[in-house]
Amino acid sequence: MANGYMGKFLWVDLAANTLKEEPLDEKLCRNYIGGYGIGAKILFDRQKAGVDPLGPDNILGFVTGPFTGTQALGGSRYAVVAKSPLTGTWGDANSGGSFGPGLKFAGFDAVFFTGIASKPVFLLIDNGKAELRDAAEVWGKDSYETEDYFKNKFGKDVEVACIGPAGEKLSLISGVINNKGRAAARSGLGAVMGSKKIKAIVVKGNQQISVFDVAKTLELRKNYTGKLGGPSGLFKQFGTPGLTIGCIKGGDTPVKNWGGAGEKDFPSMDNIDGNQAVSRQQRKYGCYRCVIACGGHMKEGTAEYKYLAGVHKPEYETIGLFGSSCLNSNFDSIIKANDICNRAGLDTISTGATIAFVIECFENGILTKKDTDGLEMTWGNHQAIIAMTQKLADKDGFGAIIGDGVKRAAEKIGRGSEKYAMHIQGQEYPAHDPKFSYQFACGYRMDATPGRHTRSGGNGPGGLPKPNIDPDSWSGRGEAQKIDICFKHCAESTGCCAFVSDSYPAAAVLAEFLTAVTGWNITIQDVLSVGERIANVRQAFNIREGINPLKFQNPNRMIGQPPIQYGPHAGQTIDEATIDREFCEAMQWDVQTTEPSKKRLVELGMEDVAGVF
């Protein structure tokens, strides 16, 4: 088996209560690298179309990459994969911290679950030995309590990935939590884990990850640590909250549930900037061997908003959705909202978006205090925002109506509320406006996981081929979008943090690290080919499910129809048709069905995928 990998998967049949090891195929690794790349190919090959996302036939996977746990810069990540119960499409989510490396140190590159357990269980892996155990004692506990329980039981050196009560209750906006605040949050995969009655995966081990050329890998690490550009400097100082004010003023961050803009609607924005985060920070936090360390642990909460010292600093996305999108300038309440979501195992993006939706419905008379359990859900009312967030987490009262996100909430509420439900195919938008960057307009709809900002291209390192783009029109951008996205697919699937790979001084650095870790002679073209295979197999998964992303609808206000009359995007409307058509042409997908070209699939060595069509 190649270097960078442990060389085996673990397959767990929950219904039969059996565990089986399977060798990792080198060709699979060369073609799809790891992470959600390998995850997508495994599910495409082994899962039939049309399965119930919350049923026994949906495969749930936890997958690392070749960088995970090694000396390669940013090698901290793992991916969770399954068919998404939130969107009905391919689903994946990504998390950092130290669980991903821990899974490899325990002996496995990935774990896949099938079936449904007869009672709540957890999976214990101790230096290659795996077993399912009864989870009755921790079922119902929040993610912090769950992690503490397992560390007390098995030792402080164990790593834990778990669901909180939201996942147990099958909330479609629940995720998987590790390190008490690192989250594989999107796609509703916490609900898949809950549906299978898996409370946690607990890993422990000290197995070595082979690296082809350790000296070269360390040399590259030392050389490029001081040359990281992009967002790395800002993130070292403030973490992602350092983006907040510039992004609000520039028109990237949602304001007033995407219906407002900048200083006109949110003049108190300075109260939620990076300085507010740092002033409340107890100490910095970094994922496994991270040289940026953008995270933070906070001081003890205030008298109004109590939370324990050491809770995680809210990220930019959380601040955007619970802050400016709700016109909430109380930073302590945002820390509290983040804490509630992390404990419950909720996606902060979807939860914050759902609260903003409730506020706009309330402000427009669709909801009243009678509906909202007496809460005055008005813009900026941080006390009501926190109270409703807790209700959502508990699925208590009105919280049960909104506990699966804005699409399902609007369907239950009716009365025109769908006008204010900002989602695409069920997934709430992250805090990046497609009118600010055209890549998001295409990526939110055309990526296999709708509404995902990390796959939208446009902000990666230099050194990639850059086609000529007409700055005065939407034309000519499809090829650029394709190149950026293919790079990102490969980079994320290595187990590298996107903040690191986006900060590389050149895209070829990824190829250098891959060569040093695996021993394969990797070029930047190889990187792009891997990314293209990943994009195609994810798209093929959706096509087989009968899904055409061109039928997904972006809400009118997201694309400027009609255009807003003030702020950074005044008068701007996005030409979706041109952007999506040119992206399909660049990917060699049919411009009407989005089905990948058989000819291109064969050229990429994907004959088995092409055969399905």
N, C-alpha and C positions, 0 to 999 in steps of 0.2 A: 504494500500500500504506500501511496505517496506521503512525503513529509507534510506536516501541518495538520494531519488527520490522525484520529485514534484508530480508524480502520473498521469501525463497526457501528451498527444501529442496534437499538433495542425496540422490539415490537411487543406491545402489551395488548392482549385480548382481555378486555375487562369482563366480558360476559362469561368467558371460559376460565377466567382467573389464571391465565397462562402467560409466560414471558419467554421470548425467543430472541436470541442474538442472530444478527445477519451481517455478513461482511459487506463493507462499503466498496462499491465498484469504482475503479480508478477512471474508467471512461466517463462515468456519471460526473465525477468530480471535475475532470478536465472540461467537460461541456457546460456544466452548470455551477461549478465552484463550491457552493455551500449555501447555508441560510435558506431564504425563501426560494432561491434558484433550484436547489436540490429538492426542497419541499414541494415546489410546484410540479416538478417532473414525477416525483413519487406519487403524488395524489392524482395526477393526470393518468398515470399508468395503472393505478390500483383502485381507483374509486370510480364507480359508475356515475353517469349523469343523473341528475334529478333527485339525489338523496336529500332527505330532510336534514337541514343544518343542525338541528337539535336531536336528531335521531341516532340510532346505533351505527349506521353505515357511514357517517361523516368521520373521516380520519382526522385526528388532531395530532399535530407534530410540533416538537420543540427541536430546532435545528441550529447548530453552530456553523462557523466557517473556518477556513484554514488559518486565519489570523487570530481567531478567538483563543485567548490564553497564551499567546506567543509574545515574542519581543517586538513584533511588528507594531508600528504606531497605531493606536486606536483600537487594538484588538480585544474589545470587551463585549461585543454584541452577540445576541442570539435572536432568532425569529420564532414566532408561534404561527402556525399555518393551519388552515381548515377552510371549508366552505363557510362563508360569512352568513350568520343568521340575520344580520342587520341589513345587508344589501342583496343577499341571494347570489352574490358573485364570488369569485376567488377572494379569499381573505387572508391577510397576513398582518402581523404586528411585530414591532421590533423593540428591544429593550437592552439597556446597558447594565451597569453595576458589576457584580461579580458572579452572578449565577451561571452565565454562559461559560466562562473559564472553568467554573466548578464542575459543570457537567462533563467537560472533557477530562479534567483531572480525575473524575470518578470513572472514566474509562470509555465514554461513548461520545460519538459525534452528534447523535440525534436519538430522540425517543418518539415513537409513534404509538398512538392509542386507537383501538377500535372497540366497538361495542359499548355497552353501558353496564357499570357495576351494579350489583344487587343492593349495595349499601355504600355509604361514603367511605372512600379509601384514600390513602396516599401512597406514592411510590417512593421507596427508599433505595438509593443506589450507593453502596459503600465499596469503593475500590473495585468496581467491576461486578460486584455481587448485587443483584436487584431482587426486590420482593415487594409485593403489594401488602399493605397493612391496613387495619381498621382505623378510620379517621373520626369515629364517633366523638372522641374527646375534643376535637377541634372544629367540628362542623358547627357553624354559627358564630365562630370567633372572627374578629376582623383580621386584616392582614398583618398588623403589628403583633397582635396577640398570637397569631398563628406562627409567625417567625420566632417569637420568643419561646413559645412552647417547644418547637423542634430544636432550637439551640440549647435549651435547658435539658432536653431529653437525650440528644445525640452529641452535643458538644458545640462549643462556640465556632468551630471551624466549618460547620455545615453551611451549605447555601440552600436557600428555599425560594421556590417560585410557587405562588399560591393564588387562590381567589379569595375575595372577601364575601360578605353577605350578599352583595349585589350579584355576583356570579352564581351563588347558590340559588338565588331567586330568579335566575335566568334573565336578568336585565340585558337587553340587547345592546346596551352601551357599556357593558362591563368588560374589564380586561384582566390581565394577569400581572401580579405585583411581586417584585423581589426587592430586597434591601430596603424595605419599608418606604418605598416611594419611587423606585424605578419601575416603569410600567410598559408592558406590551399592551397598549391601551386600545388601539383602533380595531375596527371590524367586528366588535362584539364577541371576541373569542373567549372572554371570561364566561360567557353564557354556554359556549360549547363545552368548556371544561366542567362547568356546573351540571350540564345535562348528563355528562358521563359519570357524575358523582365523584370526580377527582378533586380533592381539596388542595393537594400540594404535591410537588415533586421535591424531594429532599436528597441532596447529593453531597458526598464526602469522598475525598480521595487525594492521593499525592502522585498519581501516575504522570510520567513525563510525556510531553508532546514533542515528538521528533521534529527537528527543523533541519533542512538540507544543509544550510550554511549559516551556522549560528554567528560566526564572526562577521560575515557580510551583513546579516540582518541587524546586528548591533551597530555596525558601522553606519548603515543607512539610518537607523534610529537616531544615532548621535548627530549625524550630518543634517538630517531634515528637521529635527526638533527645533533648532534655532532658525529655520527658514520657513516655518509655517506662516502663511499669510492669511488672506481672507478674513473670516470672522474671529480667528483664534485670539488675537490681542484683546479685542473687546470682551470675549468670553472669559479670558483669564481674569480680567478685572471685575466684571459685573456678572458673568454668566449670561444666559439668554435674556434676562430682564434689561440688559443694556441696550437691546434693540428697541425697546418699547416706544420711547418718545419719538425717535426718528421715524419709526414705522407708522405711528399714528399721524404725524405731521405730513409724511410723504404719501399717505393714502394706502398703505399696505394693510394696516390693522383694522378690523371691523369696528365701527362706531355706531352705536344705537341700533344693534341688530342688523348691521349692514345698510341701514337706511340714512345714516348721517355722515358727517365728515369732520375730522380734525378739531381745530380750536373752536370753531363756531358752535358745535354741539357738545364738545367736551373740554371746556376751558380749564378744568382742574386736573388735566392730564399729568402735570408734573408731580402729583402726589403718588403716582404709581411708576415712577421711573427707576432706573437701575440703582440710583443712590438710596432710594427707599429700601430696596432689597438688601443692599450691602450693610446699611445701618442696622438692620435687624438680624444680620447673619452672625452666628456664633463661630463658625469655622467653615472653611471651604470643603467641598466634597468632590472627589474624582472617582470615576469608574476605574476598573482594573487597569493599573499601570498607565493611567492617562496623563499626558503632559500638559493638557489644557486645564482640567479640573474645573469645569464650568458650573458644577453643582454647589450646593451649600446646605448646611444644617443651621436652623434658625434658633434664636434665643427663645426663652419661654414666652408664651403669649401674654397678652394684656388682660386687664381686668374684664374688659368687654368680650374679648375673644380669647378664650383659654385654649392653649395647645401646649404640649410638652416641649421642653427644650430638645432640640435635635431633629424636629420634623424637617422635611425637605423644603428647600426654597422653591417657590412656584416658578415654573418656566414661562418663557415669553407667551406661548400659546395659552396657557392658563390665565395669565394676566390679561391678554387680549380678550378672551371670551368672558371671564368673570369681571373684568375691569371695564375697558372702553366699550365693549359691546353692550354691557348693562349700564353704562354711564356711572359706574361705581368707582370712586376715587379713594376708597378706604382700603389701604394696603393690608392692614391687619386682617380685614375680613377676607381678602383674597388668599392670604396664607391659611386662614381657617377653612375656606372652601376647598383648597388644595388638600388639606389634612383630612377633611371629611371624605373626599373622593379616594384618596390613597388608602384610607382605612377600609372603606367599603369595597374597593376594587372597581372604581368607575373611571371611565375616560373623562378627563377634565375638559377636553375640547367639546365633546358631545354634551356633557352636563352643563357647562357654561352656556353653550348655544341654546340649550333647552330652557334655561332660566331666562335668557334674553327673549326668547319666543313667548314665554308666559308673560313677561312684563309688557311686551308690545300688544299682546292680546288684551291684557288688563287695561292698558292705557286707551285702547280703542273700543272698550265696552263689550268685547266678546266674552271676557271673564269678569266676574265680580268677586267681592270678598266672600260671598256665599259659596262660590266655586272653589276658592283658594284657601279654604279652612280659616277664613278671617284675616289672612295676610294681605297687607296693602302693597301689592306688587307694582310699584311705580319705579320709574327710572332712578337709579342711584340709591335706592333704599337698601342699604347694605344689611340692615338687620333682617329684613324680609328675604333678601337673597340667601342669606345663610340659613334661615329657618326653612325655606323651601328646598334648598340643597339637601338638608338633612332629611326632609320628608321624601325627596326623590330617592335618596340612598336607602331609606328604610321601606320604600314603597308604601308609605303611610298616607292615608287620606288621599288628597289630590296628588300626592307623590306617586301613587299607583297609576294615575292617568298618564303622567309624563315620564314614567320610569324607563321607558324604552326608546326615548328620543323624540324628536320633533315630528317626524313623519307619522308615527303611530299616535302621538298625542293629538295631532291635528285631525286624524281620522276619527278619534273618539270625541273630540270637542265639537268639530264641525263649525257651523255658523260663520264660515269664511276665514277661519283661523289658518287655513293652509297658505294664505297669502303671506303670512309671517313666519312660516316654517322654512328656514334656510338650510336646505339639504340637497344632495343629489343622490338619487337611488337609495335614500334612507340614511345616508351618512352625512352628518353635520360638517360644514366647512371649517377647516382650520383657519388660523388668523392671518391669511394672506389673500389679498384682493386680486382677482384676475385682471382687473383694470389697471393695477399697478404693474403687473408683469404678465405679459401675454401667455407665458408658458403655463401658468396656472389655469387659464381658460381652457386650454387643450388637455392638460394633465388631469384636471378634476373629472373630466368626462371620459377621456380615452384610456386612462390607466385601468388595469384590470381590477384594482381596488378603488372605486370612485371616491372623489373628495380627499385625495392624499397629496399633500404638498411636497413630500420628500421625493416624489417621482416626477416632478414637473420640469426638471432641467433648468438651465439658465444661470446657475450660480456656482458651478463647479470650477475646478482649477483650469489654468491655461494649458496650452499645448495640444488641445483637441482640434481636429479639423473644423474650421469655421466657414460655412458657406456665406456668400454675399447675401445680405439682407437689405431690402429697400426700406430705409427708415421712415418713409412717408406712406407706406402701405402695410397691409398685413401679409403681403405676398412674400414668398421665398423663405419662410421660417420653418417649414416642416422638417427639412434636413438637419437644421441646427437643433431642433427639439429632439429628433431621433438620436443624434450623436450624444447629447447631454444625458438623455434618459438611459441609453445603453451603458454609458460609463457608470451612472449611478446604480443601475441594477447589479453590475459586477462588483462595484465597490461595497455596496451594502451586503452582498452575499458572501464576501470574504469574512464578515464579522467585524469589519472596520466601522467605526463611528463616522457618520456623515460629516460631522463638524471637523474631523481630522482630514478625511479625503477631500472635502471642499477647500481645505486650507493648504493642500499640497502646493508647492511652488510650480509644479507641472504635473499633468495627468500621468506622464510616464513613470512617476514615482510608484504608482500602484503596481505597474508591471515589474518594476525593480524589486519591490517587496515580495510579490508573488513568486518571482524567480528564485529569490534567496530562500524563501520559506519552503516551497514545494520541490525545487530542483528542476522544474520545467522551464524551458526557455520561453518566457512570456513576453510578447510585444504589446504595444498599445492597440494594435489591430486585433490581437487575440482577446484583449480586454473587451473591446467593443463587440466582437463576435459572441463572446460569452453573454454579454448584456442583451444582445439581440435575441439569442436563443431563449433567455429568461423571459423577455418581453413576449415572445411568440408563444411559449408554452403556457404562460398565464392567460394570454388572449385565447388560445385554443381551448383552455379549460372553460372559459366563459362562453365561447361559441358553441361548444358541445352542450352547455346548459341552456342553449336557445337565447342567449343574451346578445343584443346589439347595442353598444354604448351610444350610438347616434340617436337612439330613442330616449336616452336619459335627458331630462330637462333641467338646465340651470335656471333658477328663479330669475325673473326679469331684472331685479335690482342688482343681481350679481354681474350682469353683463351690460348694464347701462341702457336698459330699454324700459322707459325713456331714460335718457341720461340725467344724472343729478346736476343741479344748476349752480352748485358752489363747491369749493374745495378742490383738491388736486385733480379730480377726475371730472370736473365740470365739462359738460358737453360731450363726454366720451362714450362711445358704444363699441363693443367688441364684435368683430366680424368672425363669429364662430364657424360659419360654413367654410370660409377660406382656410382658417387655421386647421380645422379638423380634416378637411380634404387633403391639404398638403402634407399633413402628418401621415395620413393613411398611404398616400402615394410614396412618401419616403420609406415607410415601413414595408411597402409592397403588400398592403392589405386592400381588399376590395373597398372602394370608396362608398359603397352603399351597404354592404353586409358586414364590413370590417373583418372578413375572413382572411387569414393569412394566405399568401400565394404559395401554392404547392411547390412551384419552381424555386422560390426563395428558401422554403423549408428544406428542400433537398440540398441546396447549395450550402446550407448551414449544418448539414449532417443530421437533419431531423426527419429522416424518412418515416420513422415510426409514428411521429405526430402527423406528418402529411398524409399517411395512410388512413387516418381517422376521417379525413374529409373526402 
